[in-house]
Amino acid sequence: METGGRSHAREVVLNHLRRRNLAFACALVLLLPAARAAAQWASLGAMPAPRREGASLIFQNLQGTVAVSALTSQVVRVRFVPGPSLGRDHSYAILTPPTGDPAAQVEVGAASSVLRTAALRVTLTHAPFRVAFASADGTSLDEDDPGRGMAFAGRTTRAWKRLRDDEHVYGLGEKTGELDKRGRYRGGYAYAMWNSDTYAYGDDTDPLYVSVPFYIVLRQGRAHGIFLDNTFRTSFDIGRTDPGLLAFGAVDGALDYYFIDGPTPRDVVQRYTELTGRTPLPPMWALGYQQSRYSYFPESRVRNLADTFRLRRVPADVLWLDIHYEEGYNPFTWNHERFPDPARLVSDLRGQGFRVVPIVDPHPKAQPGWSVYESGLAVDAFVKNKDDSVYKAPVWPSQGENSPGPSVFPDFTKPSARAWWGDQLKGPYVDVGVAGIWNDMNEPAVFVEPSHTMDLDVRHDGEGQATDEREIHNVYGMLNSRATFEGLARLRPDERPFVLTRATYAGGQRWSAVWPGDNVSDWFALRASIPMFANMGLSGFSFIGADIGGFAEVPSAELFTRWLQTGVFYPFMRAHTTFSTPDQEPWSYGPRFEEINRRAIEMRYQLLPEIYTV
C-alpha cells in the first residue's frame, strides 16, 4: 500500500463510480414495484364512526385501521395500517412517546369527527376518510388532498397532502439542492430515504447516507412539521408529480406520521427533538480544528504532522487515523509494522495537546480463532441469512491479499450485540487511549452485492421481533453509532463520548456527530454544504460538518482556503481527503495561504466559547 498509490487511487475511484452506477440501477429496480402499484392504489373509502381510546380515535373498515392520537396539545399522531389491526408499536427514533393529552376533547358525528386540543383542531371526515389540521382559531394548516387522502397498494402506503402556492418546504435531512426543498422554480423535487454509499456525489444525487423523513412547511410566517416514522424505504414528492400536491409514503410498514405544530420553525424543531432526542454536549476538544486524510501512516508521518502543527503555530485538537492503521482493513486491529506502539503514540500526542480518533467499520473479519469473531459467534451477535446461517460478505476486495475477505456484520438491533460491540472497543481503543471513534461504511456498504449493501432478505433480531434488511437498513448506521456511544460511556463513565458516523436515521443525533460522506473537491460541493447543513439542523442534527477541501479529487489553493473559512462556521470542523492526493494541510499551499488559513482557524478558537455554550 505504501507504493503505487496513484494507480490504486485511480482504481478506487473507478470502482466506486462503477458501483455507484450499479447501485443507482438497483435503486430503480427497488422503485419499480411502487411505480407499478401507483396505478393500483386502493382508497380507504368510507369509515364508520370511530371508537375513543383516551386521547385517540380509532377508525376501522375492511380496508384498514387508522388511529389519530393527540399526544400533546401541539403534536398529533396519525397511524394507518392496511389490515384489521395496528400491529406492533415500536420506534427506533422516538424516545418515549407522550401518553396522550388529557385535555383533548372529542366530538363524534355522523359525517365527521373532531379531535380538539388547546392549540389544534383535527377534523376527520368519514366518507371518504380525510384528515385536516387547523389551529384552534380555525386557520387551515395541513390537509389531505380531497381526491386522494391516504391509500395503499399491497403493503405500500401513501398519503397526499395539499401543497399551496405560498408554502415552502424545509428539512428532510441530508439532501443536496436548495434550502427550499420545493424548488426555486416550483418544478418540484422528489426524494428517497435509503442510506446509500454515494462516492463523489453531485447536485442531483439522491439518496445519500442519511435518512431523516421529517419536513417543515412554512406559509406566511407560520410553520408546522410532519415526521414519517417508517424505517423502510420511504419517498417524498414535493410538487414534482403535481405542483399542488405533497405526497409521502413507504414500501412497507405503517404509514405512521406525527403532525407537529409551530407556530415558528423553532417551535417545530423543539417539539420534534423532544420526541427524537437532542445532541448531547460534546467534549470541548471535538469543537476544535481537526486534521484527517485517507490515510496518515506510518507512525513517523503522524508524529511529523503533529510536530508541524505546533512548529507552524496552527491550532488543532484532533488527528484522525483512517483505515491504514489497521491490519488488513480489519477493525479492532493495529498494523504493528506501521504503528509498533499505539498506546505510546497516543500518549505522546496527548502530551502535545492532540486527541486521536480512529476509524472503526462494522465488518470484523470472519477469522476462526480470532477473539473478536469467536466472541461474537458465542453471543449470537451477527446478522443472518434466511437459513439462519451467519451472513458473510467480502469487503474491500480491491485490496487483494490485504483485504479482510469474508466478513461478518453485527446485528445492532439486538441489545446483547450492541453490548458485545461496545466491549470490543476496550482493548484496541479505550486501553490505547484514543479519544473517540469514527464509524464509517455503516449504511452498511457491502462492495460485492449488486445493491452495494446487504441482501434485502438478511435477517435481524429487530429488538426481539425478527425482521429483514428492508426494515433495518436505514437504522443500521444509527444503531452502530448507538452501540459505540454506549460502549464508550460504559468504559469511560467520567468522559463524554465522541462518535462520528456516516449513516444514520432520525433520532441518531442522540449518539453521534455526522459528516456527509465522500464529497468532491469543487465549488459546487462547498456551496452545497451550506443549505444541506441548514436543513440538517432543521431536522434535529446540530453536530455536522463536511470534509473541508473535499474528499474526492484535489482542491486548488483558493478552494481549500475558502472551504476552510466556511468550515470555521461548521459545528464539526475537519479537513479530510482521499488516498494519494497531495498534502492537504493548512500550510500545503505556500506561505500566503498558510497565513490566511492560520487566521481562519484562530477565528474558530476565538468563537469556541460561544459555540460551546450556545
N, C-alpha and C positions, 0 to 999 in steps of 0.2 A: 504493500500500500504506500510505502514511502517513495516509490519510484513510479514513473509512468502516470503521474496523477492527472495530467491534462487529458490523455486519452480516456482514462477512467471517467473523468468528469463528463466528457462528451457522451460516453456510453450511458452514464446515469441519466443525463438529460434526454437522450433519445428514447431510452427505455421508459422513462416517466411519461414522455409525450405519447408513446405508443399505448401505454396503459391508460392514459387519460382518454384517448380516443375510444378505446375499447370499453372503458367504464361508462363513457357517455352513451355508447350504443346500448350497453346493458341497461342503463337508466331508462332509455327509450322503451326497451322491451318491458321493463317493470311498469311503465306507464300505460302500455297498450291495453291491458285488461280494464283499467279505469276509463280509458278513452272509449273502448267498445261499450262499457257499461253506461256511459253518459247518455246513449240513445235509449237506454232501457231503465231509466230512473223510475222507481216506484214511489209515489207520493204517500205521505202518511194518511192522507184523506181526512175524513171527519173523526173527531174524538168525542166519546161520550163525556159527560160531566166527570170531573176528577174527584179523587178522594184526597182528604187532607191528612198529612202526617207531620205534625209540628209546624215548622215554617216552610213546608214543602207541599206542592200539589203534584199528584201522580196521575198521569193520563195513560190510558191503555186501550188499544184496539187490536185487531188481528194483524195489523202491520208492524206494531212495535210499542215500546214503552218510553214515555218521556217523564222525567222528574224536573220540576222547576223549584228551586230552593233559595230562599232569602237567607244567605249566610250571615250577612250584616246588613245594616241599613243602606250600604253602598255597593255590596257585592252580591250578585245573584248567579247561581249555578244552573245551567241547563244541560241535561244529560239525556241523550237519545240512544236507544239500542234497538235495532230491528229484532223483534222476538218478544217472548212473553215475560221476560224479567230483565232487570238491570244488570244482574251478574255481579262479579267481584268489584268492589270499590277500592281501588289501590292506585296510588300515585307515587312516582319517583320524584316529582317536582314539588308537590305541596308538603309543607312542614306538618302542620296539624290543622286540618280544615275546621273553621268555626262550626259549632254545633247548630247554629241557627239563630236568627234574630227573634228574640222572644216578643218583641213589639210588633212583628209583622202581622198584617191584617189580611183576611181572605174574603173575597166575595165570589160566590159561585152562582152563575146564571145559566139560562138555557142556551144562549148563543156564545157566551164568553165568560171567562173568569178573570178576576183581577187579584194580583198579589201586591200589597202596598207596604212600603216601609216609610220611615221618616223622610227619605231622600228620593225614593223611586216609586213609580207606578208601572207594573208589568202587566200588560193586557194579553190574555191568551185566548185567541179566537178558536172556537171549537171546530168549525167546518168552513173551509179546510183549516187544519191546525196551523196557526201562525203565532209568532211571539213578537211583541213590540215593547220597547223600553222607552219610558218618558220620565222626566223629572217630576217631582211632587207637584209642581205647578202646571203640569201637562205639556211641557215643551218636549217635542219628539227628539229622542237621542239616537235610537237604533231600532230598526225593524226588519223583519223578514220581508223578502220580495213577495208581493201579493200573489204572483203567478207560480212561485216555486217553493218557498219556505224550506223545509227540510225533507230529504228524500234518501233513498238507499237503492243499491243495485247489488244483490248478493250480500257480501259483507262490507262493501264500500258504502260510506255515508258522506253526505254533503249538506251544507247549508248555504243559502243565497240571501244576502242582505242588500238592502237598497244602498246605493252609493250616490250621494248628492253631488251636484256640480261644485259646490264650495267646500267640500270635505277634503282634508289632507290626511295621509296615512304615514305613520312612522313606526319604527321598531323592527320587528322580525329578525332581530339579532344580527348575525354575521352575514350580511349581504353586500354585494357590490352595487354600484349605481348611485343614484342621487339620495339625498336625505329624505325627500318625499317619495315614498315607495309607490305612489300612484303614477309618478312620471311627470316631467315638466310639460310635456305637450299633450297630456291627457290620453296618450296612446295606451296607457295601462301596462302593467307588468304582471307576470306570473312567477311564482316562486315555489320551490320544493324544499322540504325538510328531510334530508337524508345525508348523514355525515359522510363526507367523501374526501379521499386523499386527492387533492387537486393541485398538482405541481404547476407552478408558473401560470396561475390563473389570470384571466383578463376581465374586461369590463362586463362581459355577458356570461361569465362562468357562474353556473348555479346548478346544484347546491355546492357549498363549501364544507368546512369542517365542523360547523356548529349548528345545532337546530334549536331555535327558540320560537315556537309557534305562538307569538304574542305580538299584537299590534295596538297602536293608539290612533284613534281618529280625532282630528281637531277640526272643529267647524265653528267659525265666527267666535273664536276665543274660548270655546267650551270643549272639553276633552272627555273621552271615555276609552276604555281598553277592552279587548277580548283576548283571552288566553285559551287556546285549544289544547287541552291537556291530553294528548294522544301521542304515544311514542312510536307508533307505526309510521310509515312514510306518509307525510301529510303534504298538502298543497294549498296555495293561496292564489286566487285570481283577482287582482285588484284592477278592475275595469279593463282587463285585456280582452276577454271574450265579448263583454258587453260593457260599455262605459258607464252604465247606470247600475252595475251590479258588483258587489264584492262577495266572492264565493270562497269557501274553505271546506276541507274535508279530509278524510283518511281512508286508506285502502282496507283497513280492518279496525276492529275495536270500537269502543263507544264514541259517538260524537259528543264530547264532554267539554263544554266551554264555560268560562267564567266571564260574566259581564261586570266590568269594574268602572264605577262612576268616578268622575273628577270632583269638582269641575275643571281643575287645572291639570296639565300634564304631570306636574309634580305630585299632585294628589293621586293620580292614577298609578304612577310608578311606586309611590309609597305604599299604596294598598296592594299592588301586585307583589312587591317584595315582602310585605307582611305574610303573604301566602307562601312564597317560594324561598324566602330567606335572603340574607344580605351578605356582602363580602365582609369577612372578619378583618379586624385591624391587622395589617401585615407587619412583620418586623421592619424597623426603620431602614435597615440596610437594603431591603428589597425595593425601596423607592429611589435609590441612588442610580448612578450610571453603571451599566453592565456590558461586558465585552464577551462576545462569543464568535465562534466560527465552526464549520464542519471541516476539520477539527483542529484544535490546538494539541499537538503531540510531537515529540515525546515530552517527558518531564522538563528537559532543559529549555524547550521552547516556551512552556508555561512559565517557568521561572524568569526567563528573559522578558516575557511580556509584562509580568508584574514589576520587574525592575525598571522597565522602560516607562511605565505609567508614573512611577514615583520619580524617576530621574527627570522626566519632562514636565513634572508638576501638573499632570492631567488627572483630575479627581476621578475615582472609580471605586466601586464597592464589591463587585462580583465578577469572577471569572468562571466561564462555563466550559464544561467538558462534554463535547459531543461524542459520538459512538466509538471513535477510535481509541478511547481509553480502555475499552472492553477487550476481552479475549474472544475474537471471532464474532463480533457483533452480538454477543450473548449477554443479556442483563444479569446483574448480580455478580459480575466477574471483573477483574482487572488484568490488563496485559502487563505482566511484571517485567517484560523486556523494555517496554516504553515507560512504565511507571513502577520502578522497583520498590518504592516505599511510599504508598499513597498517604498513609497517616502522617508521615513526616512532612511530605509536601504540603498537605492541607494545613498542618500546624504552622509551618514556616510562612505560608501565605497569610494565615490569620495574624501572625506577628507583624506582617506588613500592612494589615488593615483590609485584607481581601477575604471574602467568603467564596466557597467553591460550590457550584451546583452541577451535578452530572445528569446526563440523560439516562432514563430507565424505561425502555419499551416493554410492552406487556406480552412478550413472546419468549419465555425461557426455553432453552434447548431441551428437546426430548432425549436426554442422555442418561441411560441406565447407570446407576451408581452415583450420579451427581446428587448432592444432598437437596438442592432446591427442587429438582424434578421428583426425586423419590418422596420427599416430604409432602409435595403437592398431591402425588398419587395417593399417599396414605390418608389424606383428609378429603379425598374426592374433590379437589379444588379446580379441576379443569372442565371446560365445556366439552360436550359430547356429540357424537353423531347420532342419527336416529336409532341405530342398533345398540346404543349405549356404550360403544367403544369411545375412547378418548379421541377427540378431534385433533389432528395434527396437520400442519401445513408448513412447507419451506418458506423461510423469509430471507431477504437479501440474497437471492440466488445469483445475482450478478457478481457476487464476491467469490464465486467458485469455492476453492478449498477453505477460504476464510469465512464462508457463510456458516451460520449455525445449523443450517439444514432443517430437517423436520422439527418444528417447534410446537409447543402447546400454549393455550390461551386460558388464563384464569377465568372462572365463572364468577364475575363480580356481583352477580345478582344473589349470590349465596353468602350470608353473613360469615360463615366459617371460612370461606375462601377469601373474603376481604381481610379477615383477621390473619389468615396464613400469609397473604401478601405483605401486610404490614410487618409481620415477624421477620420476613426475609430481608427487610431493609436494615436490620440491626448490624450484622457482621460487616458487609461490604461498604456500608454507607454511614450509618449513625456512629458506629465504633471508630470509623476512619475520621469522622469529624466534619463531613460535608454539611452545608447549611440548609439545603433544600433539595427537592427532587423535581426533575423535568420529565413529565410523561408525554411521550411523542408516539406517533404511529398508532394511536388508540381509537381510530374510527370503528373497528380496527382495520389497518391496512394489511391485506394478505396478497402478496405480489402475484402469485401464480393462479389465483382464482379469476375466472372471466369477469366477475363483477368487481375485482380488486378488493374484496372483503370476504368475510366468512360465507360459506354456503348458507342460503336462507333457511334451510331446514336444520341447521345446527341447533342443538338443544341447550337451554339454560334452565337453571333452577327456578328463576322468577320469584325469589323470596318465598319459596315453598309451594308455588303453583307453576308447574313446568310449562315452559313456552318455548318459542323458537327465535331465531335471529331476527326475523321480521319485526318482532315487538321490541327486542332488546337492543338492536343495532344503534339506535340514536342515543341510548343512555349508557352504552358500554364505556365510552371515554369518561363520562361523568362519574360513573361508579368506580372506574380505575383511579381517578383523582381522589374520590372519597376514601378509598382503601388506603391510598398513600397518605392523605391528610390525617386520617385516624391513626394510622400506624406511627407516624411521626409524633403525633400528640401523645400517644401512649408511651412511646420510647423516650420522649423528651418532654415530660409534662410541664417543665418550667420555661419552655420556649414556644414561641408562636410558630406553627408550621408554615412552611412556604412550599407551594406546589404550583408548577406551571403545566398547563395541559393544552393540547391542540384540539381535541374533540370534546364536546360536552353538550349538555341539554339544559333546558330551562331549570333553574334551581342550582345549576353547577357552580354559580358564584359563591356558594357556601364553602366550596372545597378548594378552589384554585384560581389563580390568575390565568388569562387566556391570551394567546397570540394567534393571529390569523394565518399561520402556516407559511407555505413556500411562495411568497410574493416575488415580484420581479423588480430588478433594478432599473426602473424607468419612472418618468414623471407622472404617468397615469397612476401607478401604484402608490406613490406618495400622496397625490391628490385624493385617491380613493379611500385612503385610510381615515380621512377626516370625517366624512359622512358615515362611514362604516362604524367608527367608534362612537359617534354621537348616537347612532341607532342602537349600538350595543349598550350604551349607558341607559338609554330609554328602555332597554329590555332587561335591566337589572344587573348587567355586568359592568362594574366600575373599574376593575383592575385589569387593564388591557393595554396592549402595545404591539406595534408591528416590528418586523426586522428592519432596523434602521440601515439604510443603504440598499435594501432589497436583498433577497436571498439568491435568486437565480440571476445569472449574468453579472456584469461588472459596472458599477456606477462611475460616472465622471466625478471629478473633484467637487464640482459645484453641486451635483445632485446629492452626493454624500453629505456635504455641509448643510445644504438646505434641509435635508431629511433629519440631520442631527438637530438642527434648530427647531424643527417641528417636533421632534421627539422629546425636547425639553418639556413639552406640554402633554405628552402621553403619560398616563398614570404609571405604566410599566415601560422603562426606557432601556432598551437593549439593542446593540448593534450585532448583526449576525449575517453570515454569508455562506455560500456553498463550498464544496470541496474544490481545492486547487485554484480558486480565484486569487488575484493578487492581494497583498496585505490590505486590510480594510480597518485600520485603527485610526484614531483621530489625527495622528501625525503622519499618516501614509501619503499625503498629497502635497508635501512641501511646507516650508515654514509659514507662508502666508495663510494657508488653510488651517494649519495646526493652531495658529493663534486664534483664528475665528472659532474653531471647534472647541478650544480650551475655554474661551469666554462663554460659549453656549452651555457647556457642561457646568461651568461655575455658576451660571444663572440658575440651572436646575437646583444646585445646592443652596442657593440663596432662597429659592422658593420652597425648599424642603420643609421648613417648619409649617408653612401654610398647607402644603399637601398632606402632611402627616396629621394635622389637627383639623382638617376641613370637616 
